[in-house]
Amino acid sequence: MRRLAIITTHPIQYYAPLFQLLQQRNYIAIKVFYTWGQSALPKHDPGFGKAIAWDIPLLDGYPYEFMENTSAQPGSHHGKGIVNPTLIPGITDWHPDAILVFGWLYDSHLKAMRHFKNKIPVLFRGDSTLLDEKPGIKSLLRFAFLRWVYRFADYALYPGSNNKAYFKKYGFSEEQLIFAPHAVDNERFAASRTDEAQILRAQLGLTTDDVLILYAGKFEEKKAPALLVDAFIELQNPNCHLLMVGNGQLENALKQSAAGKPNIHFMDFQNQTYMPVLYQACDLFCLPSKGPNETWGLAVNEAMASNKAILVSNKVGCAVDLVHHGQNGAIFNSGDKGSLLKALKTLTGQKTILTALGKNSGEKIKDWNFTKIAEAIEYLAAKPKN
């Protein structure tokens, strides 16, 4: 059985189910090398402004090892935050037939790519896009640097159209690119939590006919939650409610803007086991991000798996692949309150339309699953060395 070493910073809810599935399928042998170090548990998330300990099992069902991180300032927010002197020897001692690297930014990850290139196949997983690129000298320097970086990867697993265009620009050929969709645990979000969702709606003071718009994420500039609050206030629809779920640096400002507006509600960060209730309680999920670096937006996958209509800006990486106007939601122009307000008016005009759009979301997202990612990884891991 061929062996695949997987390099990533720390356990998260979007990757652990994939690693568990690869182990269960037993087509390849895997071992995950976590580079942040065990001190990353629980992880301090600067976006939420608190330590986050996910309440679903992230280390069960697959082999892994926490590598010692000797960085003076450990963390995933800067390249020198991940320094692992024992990573390359540790992987070498395990004798893999290929490696899969999640993200090149970190000191140890790039060193591993450079070390193993031309020894065993190097697979790369990232989700960057060209959505935020601007012309200029910085762009030219970035182009040269990234073309150099990606020389050390043999294949790239891309999650969607915007990421594929990025990889092509920076040197990958069509033959080196393998589609591996971004995914969440669709079954967990689709499983009925109706009773809890109805309790939440009642606690918020909603009737059966009222429309609930949900934002769930960090209260930070790049996600533009203030734009959504401002547009909702101008919507002036007494049958619509807005639920803002999360924490972050904009929290006080958002609450001040919403002061005296009984149809705008706030909840603190909610962990994974309760998130399906939030999605199932709402009628429309909105991610209004302006970027930079809203590379995908996995909350959209979660909301779609919960059979909800979707409203996103055109700076959300998944928009072009997952959201289709008139089928399961709409896309508005990033930073344009008028465009967002128009979309809100159209989508919230009739609740039965939102129900139909949500059903379409649920059908579409079924094909964006962990099995598809596992199959892509297994295919590449089984390829013989050139």
VOKE-754524 format. One record per residue (C-alpha): x, y, z; residue number from 1. Coordinates in nm, 2 decimals, padded with zeros to 4 digits. Layout:
<nodes>
{px:X; py:Y; pz:Z; num:NUM} $
...
</nodes>
This chain:
<nodes>
{px:00.00; py:00.00; pz:00.00; num:1} $
{px:00.13; py:00.34; pz:-00.10; num:2} $
{px:00.20; py:00.59; pz:00.18; num:3} $
{px:00.11; py:00.95; pz:00.19; num:4} $
{px:00.25; py:01.20; pz:00.44; num:5} $
{px:00.02; py:01.50; pz:00.50; num:6} $
{px:00.16; py:01.83; pz:00.62; num:7} $
{px:-00.08; py:02.08; pz:00.77; num:8} $
{px:-00.07; py:02.33; pz:01.06; num:9} $
{px:-00.33; py:02.21; pz:01.31; num:10} $
{px:-00.65; py:02.01; pz:01.34; num:11} $
{px:-00.96; py:02.18; pz:01.20; num:12} $
{px:-01.32; py:02.08; pz:01.14; num:13} $
{px:-01.28; py:02.10; pz:00.76; num:14} $
{px:-00.99; py:01.86; pz:00.73; num:15} $
{px:-01.02; py:01.60; pz:01.01; num:16} $
{px:-01.33; py:01.43; pz:00.85; num:17} $
{px:-01.12; py:01.40; pz:00.53; num:18} $
{px:-00.83; py:01.24; pz:00.71; num:19} $
{px:-01.07; py:01.00; pz:00.89; num:20} $
{px:-01.23; py:00.90; pz:00.56; num:21} $
{px:-00.90; py:00.84; pz:00.39; num:22} $
{px:-00.81; py:00.61; pz:00.68; num:23} $
{px:-01.15; py:00.43; pz:00.66; num:24} $
{px:-01.13; py:00.37; pz:00.29; num:25} $
{px:-00.79; py:00.21; pz:00.33; num:26} $
{px:-00.67; py:00.26; pz:-00.03; num:27} $
{px:-00.36; py:00.44; pz:00.08; num:28} $
{px:-00.18; py:00.46; pz:00.42; num:29} $
{px:-00.17; py:00.82; pz:00.56; num:30} $
{px:00.00; py:01.00; pz:00.84; num:31} $
{px:-00.08; py:01.36; pz:00.93; num:32} $
{px:00.21; py:01.58; pz:01.05; num:33} $
{px:00.07; py:01.88; pz:01.24; num:34} $
{px:00.33; py:02.15; pz:01.23; num:35} $
{px:00.20; py:02.42; pz:01.48; num:36} $
{px:00.27; py:02.19; pz:01.77; num:37} $
{px:00.04; py:02.06; pz:02.03; num:38} $
{px:00.03; py:02.40; pz:02.20; num:39} $
{px:-00.21; py:02.50; pz:01.92; num:40} $
{px:-00.49; py:02.32; pz:02.11; num:41} $
{px:-00.71; py:02.51; pz:02.18; num:42} $
{px:-00.62; py:02.76; pz:01.91; num:43} $
{px:-00.64; py:03.14; pz:01.97; num:44} $
{px:-00.83; py:03.29; pz:01.68; num:45} $
{px:-00.75; py:03.66; pz:01.64; num:46} $
{px:-01.06; py:03.70; pz:01.41; num:47} $
{px:-01.29; py:03.59; pz:01.69; num:48} $
{px:-01.07; py:03.74; pz:01.96; num:49} $
{px:-01.08; py:03.42; pz:02.17; num:50} $
{px:-00.94; py:03.07; pz:02.20; num:51} $
{px:-01.14; py:02.82; pz:01.99; num:52} $
{px:-01.17; py:02.46; pz:02.09; num:53} $
{px:-01.40; py:02.28; pz:01.84; num:54} $
{px:-01.66; py:02.05; pz:02.00; num:55} $
{px:-01.64; py:01.77; pz:01.75; num:56} $
{px:-01.36; py:01.50; pz:01.74; num:57} $
{px:-01.07; py:01.62; pz:01.53; num:58} $
{px:-00.80; py:01.37; pz:01.63; num:59} $
{px:-01.00; py:01.04; pz:01.62; num:60} $
{px:-00.97; py:00.77; pz:01.35; num:61} $
{px:-00.64; py:00.84; pz:01.18; num:62} $
{px:-00.26; py:00.84; pz:01.26; num:63} $
{px:-00.10; py:01.18; pz:01.33; num:64} $
{px:00.20; py:01.34; pz:01.50; num:65} $
{px:00.24; py:01.69; pz:01.65; num:66} $
{px:00.58; py:01.82; pz:01.54; num:67} $
{px:00.78; py:02.04; pz:01.77; num:68} $
{px:00.75; py:02.40; pz:01.67; num:69} $
{px:01.05; py:02.61; pz:01.77; num:70} $
{px:00.92; py:02.95; pz:01.64; num:71} $
{px:00.97; py:03.24; pz:01.88; num:72} $
{px:00.62; py:03.35; pz:01.78; num:73} $
{px:00.42; py:03.03; pz:01.70; num:74} $
{px:00.11; py:03.07; pz:01.49; num:75} $
{px:-00.04; py:03.04; pz:01.14; num:76} $
{px:-00.07; py:03.41; pz:01.09; num:77} $
{px:00.29; py:03.46; pz:00.96; num:78} $
{px:00.54; py:03.25; pz:00.77; num:79} $
{px:00.79; py:03.23; pz:01.06; num:80} $
{px:00.53; py:03.11; pz:01.30; num:81} $
{px:00.58; py:02.74; pz:01.19; num:82} $
{px:00.94; py:02.62; pz:01.23; num:83} $
{px:00.99; py:02.25; pz:01.27; num:84} $
{px:01.35; py:02.12; pz:01.26; num:85} $
{px:01.23; py:01.76; pz:01.29; num:86} $
{px:00.97; py:01.77; pz:01.02; num:87} $
{px:01.18; py:01.65; pz:00.72; num:88} $
{px:01.36; py:01.38; pz:00.92; num:89} $
{px:01.03; py:01.27; pz:01.07; num:90} $
{px:00.87; py:01.23; pz:00.73; num:91} $
{px:01.17; py:01.07; pz:00.59; num:92} $
{px:01.17; py:00.81; pz:00.86; num:93} $
{px:00.81; py:00.72; pz:00.78; num:94} $
{px:00.91; py:00.64; pz:00.42; num:95} $
{px:00.62; py:00.80; pz:00.23; num:96} $
{px:00.57; py:00.75; pz:-00.14; num:97} $
{px:00.43; py:01.10; pz:-00.18; num:98} $
{px:00.35; py:01.41; pz:00.04; num:99} $
{px:00.05; py:01.64; pz:00.05; num:100} $
{px:00.12; py:02.00; pz:00.17; num:101} $
{px:-00.16; py:02.23; pz:00.28; num:102} $
{px:-00.03; py:02.58; pz:00.22; num:103} $
{px:00.33; py:02.69; pz:00.13; num:104} $
{px:00.35; py:03.01; pz:00.34; num:105} $
{px:00.51; py:02.86; pz:00.64; num:106} $
{px:00.88; py:02.81; pz:00.68; num:107} $
{px:00.87; py:02.44; pz:00.73; num:108} $
{px:00.61; py:02.37; pz:00.47; num:109} $
{px:00.81; py:02.53; pz:00.19; num:110} $
{px:01.13; py:02.37; pz:00.31; num:111} $
{px:00.95; py:02.03; pz:00.29; num:112} $
{px:00.83; py:02.10; pz:-00.06; num:113} $
{px:01.18; py:02.19; pz:-00.17; num:114} $
{px:01.34; py:01.90; pz:00.00; num:115} $
{px:01.11; py:01.63; pz:-00.14; num:116} $
{px:01.08; py:01.76; pz:-00.49; num:117} $
{px:01.23; py:01.51; pz:-00.74; num:118} $
{px:01.25; py:01.25; pz:-00.46; num:119} $
{px:00.88; py:01.17; pz:-00.43; num:120} $
{px:00.57; py:01.34; pz:-00.58; num:121} $
{px:00.47; py:01.66; pz:-00.40; num:122} $
{px:00.10; py:01.73; pz:-00.39; num:123} $
{px:-00.02; py:02.08; pz:-00.29; num:124} $
{px:-00.35; py:02.20; pz:-00.16; num:125} $
{px:-00.44; py:02.56; pz:-00.14; num:126} $
{px:-00.74; py:02.79; pz:-00.23; num:127} $
{px:-00.60; py:03.13; pz:-00.32; num:128} $
{px:-00.76; py:03.32; pz:-00.60; num:129} $
{px:-00.70; py:03.61; pz:-00.83; num:130} $
{px:-01.00; py:03.81; pz:-00.70; num:131} $
{px:-00.80; py:04.06; pz:-00.51; num:132} $
{px:-00.50; py:04.11; pz:-00.74; num:133} $
{px:-00.41; py:04.46; pz:-00.86; num:134} $
{px:-00.16; py:04.56; pz:-01.12; num:135} $
{px:00.17; py:04.72; pz:-01.02; num:136} $
{px:00.52; py:04.64; pz:-00.92; num:137} $
{px:00.41; py:04.43; pz:-00.62; num:138} $
{px:00.20; py:04.22; pz:-00.85; num:139} $
{px:00.50; py:04.16; pz:-01.08; num:140} $
{px:00.72; py:04.06; pz:-00.79; num:141} $
{px:00.45; py:03.83; pz:-00.65; num:142} $
{px:00.42; py:03.67; pz:-00.99; num:143} $
{px:00.79; py:03.59; pz:-01.01; num:144} $
{px:00.80; py:03.46; pz:-00.65; num:145} $
{px:00.49; py:03.24; pz:-00.68; num:146} $
{px:00.61; py:03.09; pz:-01.01; num:147} $
{px:00.93; py:02.99; pz:-00.82; num:148} $
{px:00.73; py:02.85; pz:-00.52; num:149} $
{px:00.51; py:02.63; pz:-00.73; num:150} $
{px:00.80; py:02.48; pz:-00.92; num:151} $
{px:00.84; py:02.26; pz:-00.61; num:152} $
{px:00.49; py:02.10; pz:-00.64; num:153} $
{px:00.41; py:01.83; pz:-00.89; num:154} $
{px:00.03; py:01.85; pz:-00.87; num:155} $
{px:-00.22; py:02.09; pz:-00.72; num:156} $
{px:-00.56; py:02.00; pz:-00.59; num:157} $
{px:-00.80; py:02.28; pz:-00.67; num:158} $
{px:-01.14; py:02.33; pz:-00.50; num:159} $
{px:-01.30; py:02.55; pz:-00.76; num:160} $
{px:-01.29; py:02.77; pz:-01.07; num:161} $
{px:-01.12; py:03.08; pz:-00.92; num:162} $
{px:-00.85; py:02.87; pz:-00.75; num:163} $
{px:-00.78; py:02.68; pz:-01.08; num:164} $
{px:-00.73; py:03.01; pz:-01.26; num:165} $
{px:-00.48; py:03.11; pz:-00.99; num:166} $
{px:-00.28; py:02.79; pz:-01.02; num:167} $
{px:-00.27; py:02.83; pz:-01.40; num:168} $
{px:-00.14; py:03.18; pz:-01.38; num:169} $
{px:00.14; py:03.07; pz:-01.15; num:170} $
{px:00.27; py:02.79; pz:-01.36; num:171} $
{px:00.06; py:02.47; pz:-01.33; num:172} $
{px:-00.04; py:02.30; pz:-01.65; num:173} $
{px:-00.38; py:02.14; pz:-01.70; num:174} $
{px:-00.23; py:01.80; pz:-01.65; num:175} $
{px:-00.10; py:01.90; pz:-01.31; num:176} $
{px:-00.44; py:02.03; pz:-01.18; num:177} $
{px:-00.69; py:01.79; pz:-01.02; num:178} $
{px:-01.03; py:01.90; pz:-00.90; num:179} $
{px:-01.09; py:01.83; pz:-00.53; num:180} $
{px:-01.39; py:02.03; pz:-00.42; num:181} $
{px:-01.40; py:02.21; pz:-00.09; num:182} $
{px:-01.64; py:02.02; pz:00.13; num:183} $
{px:-01.81; py:02.01; pz:00.48; num:184} $
{px:-01.98; py:01.72; pz:00.66; num:185} $
{px:-02.30; py:01.75; pz:00.44; num:186} $
{px:-02.48; py:01.48; pz:00.64; num:187} $
{px:-02.43; py:01.65; pz:00.97; num:188} $
{px:-02.57; py:01.98; pz:00.84; num:189} $
{px:-02.86; py:01.81; pz:00.66; num:190} $
{px:-02.97; py:01.60; pz:00.96; num:191} $
{px:-03.29; py:01.74; pz:01.10; num:192} $
{px:-03.26; py:01.98; pz:01.40; num:193} $
{px:-03.61; py:02.12; pz:01.33; num:194} $
{px:-03.73; py:02.13; pz:01.69; num:195} $
{px:-03.42; py:02.32; pz:01.81; num:196} $
{px:-03.45; py:02.56; pz:01.51; num:197} $
{px:-03.81; py:02.63; pz:01.59; num:198} $
{px:-03.72; py:02.70; pz:01.95; num:199} $
{px:-03.45; py:02.95; pz:01.83; num:200} $
{px:-03.69; py:03.13; pz:01.60; num:201} $
{px:-03.94; py:03.16; pz:01.89; num:202} $
{px:-03.68; py:03.30; pz:02.12; num:203} $
{px:-03.60; py:03.56; pz:01.86; num:204} $
{px:-03.97; py:03.65; pz:01.83; num:205} $
{px:-04.02; py:03.53; pz:01.48; num:206} $
{px:-04.35; py:03.40; pz:01.35; num:207} $
{px:-04.38; py:03.11; pz:01.09; num:208} $
{px:-04.42; py:03.36; pz:00.81; num:209} $
{px:-04.12; py:03.58; pz:00.91; num:210} $
{px:-03.80; py:03.56; pz:00.71; num:211} $
{px:-03.47; py:03.52; pz:00.90; num:212} $
{px:-03.14; py:03.62; pz:00.74; num:213} $
{px:-02.83; py:03.47; pz:00.89; num:214} $
{px:-02.47; py:03.59; pz:00.90; num:215} $
{px:-02.24; py:03.36; pz:01.09; num:216} $
{px:-01.86; py:03.43; pz:01.11; num:217} $
{px:-01.60; py:03.67; pz:01.23; num:218} $
{px:-01.70; py:04.03; pz:01.28; num:219} $
{px:-01.40; py:04.16; pz:01.08; num:220} $
{px:-01.35; py:04.41; pz:00.80; num:221} $
{px:-01.29; py:04.16; pz:00.52; num:222} $
{px:-01.62; py:03.99; pz:00.57; num:223} $
{px:-01.81; py:04.33; pz:00.56; num:224} $
{px:-02.08; py:04.25; pz:00.83; num:225} $
{px:-02.14; py:04.63; pz:00.87; num:226} $
{px:-02.25; py:04.65; pz:00.50; num:227} $
{px:-02.51; py:04.38; pz:00.57; num:228} $
{px:-02.64; py:04.55; pz:00.89; num:229} $
{px:-02.67; py:04.89; pz:00.70; num:230} $
{px:-02.85; py:04.73; pz:00.41; num:231} $
{px:-03.09; py:04.54; pz:00.63; num:232} $
{px:-03.18; py:04.86; pz:00.82; num:233} $
{px:-03.27; py:05.02; pz:00.49; num:234} $
{px:-03.47; py:04.72; pz:00.38; num:235} $
{px:-03.74; py:04.83; pz:00.63; num:236} $
{px:-03.93; py:04.51; pz:00.61; num:237} $
{px:-04.11; py:04.43; pz:00.94; num:238} $
{px:-04.14; py:04.06; pz:00.84; num:239} $
{px:-03.76; py:04.02; pz:00.81; num:240} $
{px:-03.52; py:03.96; pz:01.09; num:241} $
{px:-03.13; py:03.96; pz:01.08; num:242} $
{px:-02.93; py:03.73; pz:01.31; num:243} $
{px:-02.56; py:03.81; pz:01.34; num:244} $
{px:-02.37; py:03.53; pz:01.50; num:245} $
{px:-02.00; py:03.56; pz:01.59; num:246} $
{px:-01.75; py:03.79; pz:01.77; num:247} $
{px:-01.46; py:04.01; pz:01.66; num:248} $
{px:-01.32; py:04.35; pz:01.65; num:249} $
{px:-01.63; py:04.51; pz:01.49; num:250} $
{px:-01.87; py:04.37; pz:01.74; num:251} $
{px:-01.93; py:04.69; pz:01.94; num:252} $
{px:-01.97; py:04.90; pz:01.63; num:253} $
{px:-02.22; py:04.66; pz:01.48; num:254} $
{px:-02.43; py:04.66; pz:01.80; num:255} $
{px:-02.42; py:05.04; pz:01.81; num:256} $
{px:-02.55; py:05.05; pz:01.45; num:257} $
{px:-02.83; py:04.81; pz:01.53; num:258} $
{px:-02.93; py:04.97; pz:01.86; num:259} $
{px:-03.30; py:05.03; pz:01.87; num:260} $
{px:-03.37; py:04.79; pz:01.58; num:261} $
{px:-03.58; py:04.51; pz:01.73; num:262} $
{px:-03.54; py:04.29; pz:01.42; num:263} $
{px:-03.16; py:04.27; pz:01.44; num:264} $
{px:-03.03; py:04.01; pz:01.68; num:265} $
{px:-02.68; py:03.91; pz:01.80; num:266} $
{px:-02.54; py:03.58; pz:01.93; num:267} $
{px:-02.19; py:03.50; pz:02.04; num:268} $
{px:-01.97; py:03.25; pz:01.85; num:269} $
{px:-02.14; py:02.91; pz:01.83; num:270} $
{px:-01.95; py:02.59; pz:01.81; num:271} $
{px:-01.99; py:02.32; pz:01.55; num:272} $
{px:-02.25; py:02.10; pz:01.71; num:273} $
{px:-02.50; py:02.40; pz:01.72; num:274} $
{px:-02.43; py:02.54; pz:01.38; num:275} $
{px:-02.68; py:02.32; pz:01.20; num:276} $
{px:-02.95; py:02.46; pz:01.42; num:277} $
{px:-02.86; py:02.82; pz:01.32; num:278} $
{px:-02.86; py:02.73; pz:00.95; num:279} $
{px:-03.19; py:02.54; pz:00.97; num:280} $
{px:-03.35; py:02.83; pz:01.16; num:281} $
{px:-03.28; py:03.08; pz:00.89; num:282} $
{px:-03.43; py:03.13; pz:00.55; num:283} $
{px:-03.14; py:03.30; pz:00.38; num:284} $
{px:-02.77; py:03.29; pz:00.45; num:285} $
{px:-02.56; py:03.59; pz:00.36; num:286} $
{px:-02.18; py:03.62; pz:00.33; num:287} $
{px:-02.12; py:03.98; pz:00.22; num:288} $
{px:-01.73; py:03.97; pz:00.22; num:289} $
{px:-01.53; py:04.23; pz:00.04; num:290} $
{px:-01.19; py:04.06; pz:00.10; num:291} $
{px:-00.91; py:04.05; pz:00.06; num:292} $
{px:-00.86; py:03.67; pz:00.09; num:293} $
{px:-01.21; py:03.54; pz:00.12; num:294} $
{px:-01.07; py:03.25; pz:-00.07; num:295} $
{px:-01.37; py:03.02; pz:-00.06; num:296} $
{px:-01.63; py:03.07; pz:00.22; num:297} $
{px:-01.70; py:02.72; pz:00.36; num:298} $
{px:-02.00; py:02.86; pz:00.56; num:299} $
{px:-02.17; py:02.87; pz:00.22; num:300} $
{px:-02.12; py:02.49; pz:00.19; num:301} $
{px:-02.27; py:02.45; pz:00.54; num:302} $
{px:-02.57; py:02.66; pz:00.46; num:303} $
{px:-02.63; py:02.48; pz:00.13; num:304} $
{px:-02.61; py:02.14; pz:00.30; num:305} $
{px:-02.88; py:02.28; pz:00.54; num:306} $
{px:-03.10; py:02.35; pz:00.24; num:307} $
{px:-03.08; py:02.73; pz:00.25; num:308} $
{px:-03.09; py:03.00; pz:-00.01; num:309} $
{px:-02.76; py:03.19; pz:-00.05; num:310} $
{px:-02.66; py:03.55; pz:-00.10; num:311} $
{px:-02.29; py:03.63; pz:-00.14; num:312} $
{px:-02.07; py:03.90; pz:-00.28; num:313} $
{px:-01.86; py:03.85; pz:-00.59; num:314} $
{px:-01.55; py:03.86; pz:-00.38; num:315} $
{px:-01.64; py:03.53; pz:-00.22; num:316} $
{px:-01.43; py:03.26; pz:-00.38; num:317} $
{px:-01.70; py:03.00; pz:-00.40; num:318} $
{px:-01.96; py:03.23; pz:-00.56; num:319} $
{px:-01.90; py:03.14; pz:-00.92; num:320} $
{px:-01.92; py:02.76; pz:-00.85; num:321} $
{px:-02.19; py:02.73; pz:-00.59; num:322} $
{px:-02.43; py:03.03; pz:-00.62; num:323} $
{px:-02.64; py:03.07; pz:-00.93; num:324} $
{px:-02.89; py:03.35; pz:-00.97; num:325} $
{px:-03.25; py:03.24; pz:-00.97; num:326} $
{px:-03.15; py:02.88; pz:-00.89; num:327} $
{px:-03.03; py:02.88; pz:-00.53; num:328} $
{px:-02.97; py:03.25; pz:-00.45; num:329} $
{px:-02.79; py:03.56; pz:-00.58; num:330} $
{px:-02.45; py:03.73; pz:-00.61; num:331} $
{px:-02.42; py:04.11; pz:-00.55; num:332} $
{px:-02.13; py:04.35; pz:-00.62; num:333} $
{px:-01.89; py:04.36; pz:-00.33; num:334} $
{px:-01.90; py:04.68; pz:-00.12; num:335} $
{px:-02.21; py:04.81; pz:-00.31; num:336} $
{px:-02.49; py:04.86; pz:-00.05; num:337} $
{px:-02.74; py:04.93; pz:-00.33; num:338} $
{px:-02.66; py:04.60; pz:-00.50; num:339} $
{px:-02.69; py:04.42; pz:-00.17; num:340} $
{px:-03.02; py:04.59; pz:-00.08; num:341} $
{px:-03.17; py:04.51; pz:-00.42; num:342} $
{px:-03.08; py:04.15; pz:-00.38; num:343} $
{px:-03.23; py:04.14; pz:-00.03; num:344} $
{px:-03.55; py:04.30; pz:-00.15; num:345} $
{px:-03.58; py:04.04; pz:-00.43; num:346} $
{px:-03.50; py:03.74; pz:-00.22; num:347} $
{px:-03.71; py:03.82; pz:00.08; num:348} $
{px:-04.01; py:03.93; pz:-00.11; num:349} $
{px:-04.17; py:03.58; pz:-00.09; num:350} $
{px:-04.07; py:03.31; pz:00.16; num:351} $
{px:-04.19; py:03.03; pz:-00.06; num:352} $
{px:-03.92; py:03.13; pz:-00.32; num:353} $
{px:-03.65; py:03.11; pz:-00.05; num:354} $
{px:-03.77; py:02.76; pz:00.03; num:355} $
{px:-03.74; py:02.65; pz:-00.33; num:356} $
{px:-03.40; py:02.81; pz:-00.37; num:357} $
{px:-03.29; py:02.63; pz:-00.05; num:358} $
{px:-03.40; py:02.30; pz:-00.18; num:359} $
{px:-03.19; py:02.36; pz:-00.49; num:360} $
{px:-02.89; py:02.44; pz:-00.27; num:361} $
{px:-02.92; py:02.11; pz:-00.09; num:362} $
{px:-02.93; py:01.91; pz:-00.42; num:363} $
{px:-02.63; py:02.10; pz:-00.57; num:364} $
{px:-02.40; py:02.06; pz:-00.27; num:365} $
{px:-02.44; py:01.68; pz:-00.25; num:366} $
{px:-02.16; py:01.65; pz:-00.52; num:367} $
{px:-01.93; py:01.87; pz:-00.31; num:368} $
{px:-01.82; py:01.61; pz:-00.06; num:369} $
{px:-01.53; py:01.45; pz:00.12; num:370} $
{px:-01.54; py:01.14; pz:-00.09; num:371} $
{px:-01.46; py:01.34; pz:-00.40; num:372} $
{px:-01.16; py:01.49; pz:-00.23; num:373} $
{px:-01.04; py:01.15; pz:-00.10; num:374} $
{px:-01.07; py:01.00; pz:-00.45; num:375} $
{px:-00.86; py:01.28; pz:-00.60; num:376} $
{px:-00.59; py:01.24; pz:-00.33; num:377} $
{px:-00.59; py:00.86; pz:-00.37; num:378} $
{px:-00.55; py:00.90; pz:-00.75; num:379} $
{px:-00.25; py:01.12; pz:-00.72; num:380} $
{px:-00.09; py:00.93; pz:-00.43; num:381} $
{px:-00.11; py:00.61; pz:-00.64; num:382} $
{px:00.07; py:00.77; pz:-00.95; num:383} $
{px:00.42; py:00.64; pz:-01.00; num:384} $
{px:00.71; py:00.87; pz:-00.95; num:385} $
{px:00.81; py:01.04; pz:-01.28; num:386} $
</nodes>
